[in-house]
Amino acid sequence: MKIGILISTNDPETIWNAFRFSNLCLNTDDTNEVTIFLNSKAVAYESYDSEKFNIKELVKTFVLSEGKLLACGKCIGFRGLSENEFCGKGSQKDLYEMLITSDKLISF
């Protein structure tokens, strides 16, 4: 199953739960394909990492488990950020492709 996940919040607990759920999807069924698109404030996910909400570790696990992670390029630019080894720069076209090709879509 193709699962698309849109994260638009800057709430650390919500981002943490989104990545926990995404990792569960990948680990529950080897045929699942999961794409996460970070939009708006969520593109600064690394800055929300803490001892309580280990977001960076969950992101690493997600990508190493064959998950696809993209962040809105314009949103990254607005915040003076850049893509990194785990998160590529995406566009509205990528978000649209995720929407129309996903069997299931969830938003956090």
Beta strands, then each sheet from edge to edge (+ up, - down):
strand 1: 2-7
strand 2: 33-38
strand 3: 68-72
strand 4: 88-90
strand 5: 104-107
sheet 1: 4+ 3+ 2+ 1+ 5+
end
